[in-house]
Amino acid sequence: MPATPTRTPSFVPRSIPLSHACVRAGVALATLAAFSSANATNGPMPHGYGIKAMGMGGASIALPQDAIAAANNPAGMAMVGERFDMGLSVVIVDPKSSFGGTEYKGDGVKAIPVPDLGYNRVIDERQSIGVSVYGNGVSTVYDTPLLGGSGKDSAKLTQIIASPTYAFKLAPGHAIGVSADLAYQRFKIDGVPDATGVESPGADSSTGVGFKLGWMGQVSEQFTLGAMYSARIRMGKLGAYRNLLANRGEFDIPERYGIGLAWRPTAGIVVAADLMRVNWGDLDSFANALTAAEPGFGWRSQTVSRIGASWQASPALTLRTGVSHGQQIVSRENATLNYLAPVTPQDHFTLGATYALSRETELSFMYARAFGSEVRGTGPSTGVSVDMSQHWLGASLAYKW
């Protein structure tokens, strides 16, 4: 087993979403979102935001389908009408790590809830306002102290983002949108000593603000294009972890941007595809090498491609499927610390469906399989391997008016 650095950043990402009854349900979901956690797979991010998009491999930049659209492209809120969506996913994770030939697994199989919600209101024929609430993160717990601590090695990170959004239709089928991204994160590490020998300083939290821009345009009867840009969200520093994370506790949410296409070859069928870039390599706590003065996870910036299709099988039933592929962000020479955040899966396969209960109410479902992709360490991480696979199940309820 390689020598343990004297300073070991242990972050663990984890994830996360009218009648008075709807509002109360939304508040309850938002509260749950702030305290639940999930293992994500494009870094701390899930493969998509919103149950419908997740059923299509995450493809969504040019295909808004619900009031979670601002998470994917704020311009999409101009196209979804007046609605309220609340969803809940459950992710079942299977993390594995190996040190010197000894395999370690997470402390039991866990089904972790991941809520989201969204609300959109049409002001007039051109303007709409709304909000999408969604999350990122990872949670990992081992029943054995792998790096010399006295208790269980564990780490939990929750990031919740609320995106109040204004969208404007430039012309029929064309829109722009802007979101303010209001972020909250909560971080906790146990069992891993920092530079001063402290193992468990307790939970710490911080907030931050960013913004998101988007455009959508129907360029022909069959084709719609989309583009989005999400700025880096600069979070307040986590003071309790100033001796563990780079730059005295810095832990920001990365810049991302992408383009999308939606193609309608015939009535009832839509094919959507996205290409997205996530700049993990710009954030020291994620990108620093294992051997750096302030070691990190050694993550590389990532390009994610995803494609999905939907078919309206009947007036009430829509079926979906999709796949996504992301570049491996965990480098082999920096595999060691990624036992705490084994976000190695690169490929997802998804299924989804929506059933309209009435003109105002619909139920949506999705299943996603994130396939394991083992990373075997080299150089300073020789003898270490990390891997993880996942199953996702989710459902959402929508009210339209």
Residue, then its C-alpha position, 0 to 999 in steps of 0.5 A: m500500500p502506498a505511503t499515506p500523504t500527511r494531508t489527505p483531503s477526504f471529500v465525499p460528494r453526494s446528491i440530490p429536487l396550485s394547491h396548498a397541499c402541493v406547496r407543503a409537499g414541495v417544502a417537505l421535499a426541499t427540506l429532505a433534499a437539504f439532508s439526504s445524500a446520494n452517490a453521483t457518477n459524473g463527478p458529484m453530479p447525477h447523469g441528468y436532472g429531472i425524472k423525464a430527462m434521467g429516463m432519456g440518458g440525461a439528454s435535455i439541453a434542447l428538450p425541456q420536459d418539466a419544471i426542472a428544466a432550469a437545471n439543464n437550460p434556463a431557456g427551456m422554462a419558456m417552453v414547459g407552460e404552467r406546472f409544478d413537478m416534484g420527484l424522488s429518486v432512490v439510488i442503490v450504490d455498490p462501491k469497492s476499493s482494493f488496497g494491496g490486494t485486500e478488497y473493501k466495500g461500503d458499510g452495507v447496501k444503502a438506498i439513498p433518496v434524491p428529491d427534486l422539484g420545480y415550479n413555473r408560471v407563465i406571465d404572458e405570451r412571451q415571459s415566464i418565471g419559475v424555480s428548479v431545485y436539484g442537487n449534487g453529491v456523494s456519500t461513502v462509508y467504510d466499516t474499516p479505517l483504511l488510512g490509519g484513523s481510529g474509526k470508520d472512514s466516511a465522508k458526505l457532501t450535499q450540494i443543493i441548488a435552487s435556480p430562480t429563472y426568468a425566460f423570454k420567448l424571442a419568437p415562436g420556438h425561440a427563447i433565452g433564459v437566465s437563472a441565479d444559482l443559489a447553492y448550499q452545501r454541507f460537508k462531513i468527514d469521519g475517520v481520516p486525519d487532517a494535517t493537524g491530526v484531527e479526524s472528525p471536526g464535525a459537519d460544516s456548511s457554506t453557501g454560494v451564488g452563481f448564474k446560468l444562461g441558456w438559449m433554445g431555437q426551433v430551426s426547422e419543423q423537425f429540429t431544435l437546438g439548445a445551448m447553456y452555460s453555467a458559471r462556477i459557483r464560488m462557495g464560502k470556505l469550509g472552515a472546519y476543513r481548512n487543514l484538509l481541503a485545498n486553499r483553506g477549505e475551498f470547495d466550489i461547484p464547477e463551471r459547465y457548458g453544453i449544446g443540445l439537439a432535439w429531432r422529431p423525425t415523425a409525430g410522437i417520436v423525439v430523439a435528443a442528444d447533448l454534448m457537455r463539458v464539466n471543468w473539474g480540473d479548474l478546482d484544486s480540491f478536486a484536481n490536485a494530484l495525490t503528491a501535491a502539497e495540498p493533495g486532491f483527487g486528481w480529477r480531470s475535466q470531463t466531456v459527457s455525451r448523452i442521447g435519448a429517445s421518447w415515443q408517445a405510444s398512446p395519448a396517455l403513455t410516453l416511453r423513453t430510453g437513453v444512454s450516456h457516456g462520460q470520460q473517466i475523471v479519475s486518473r490512475e496515478n491519483a486513484t488512492l483518495n478516490y476510495l472516498a469518492p469512487v465516481t468511476p462509472q462512465d456509462h449509463f443505460t436508462l428507461g423511462a415513462t410518463y402516464a397522464l392521469s388526466r389533462e392536469t396530472e401526470l406520473s413519470f418513472m425512470y430506471a438507470r443503470a450506472f455500470g462499474s468501471e474499475v480504475r487500477g492505480t499506477g505510480p504513487s497509487t500502485g496497489v490501489s483500485v477503485d470501482m462503483s456501480q449503481h441502480w437508480l429508480g425514480a418517480s415524479l408527479a406533475y400538476k399542470w394548469 
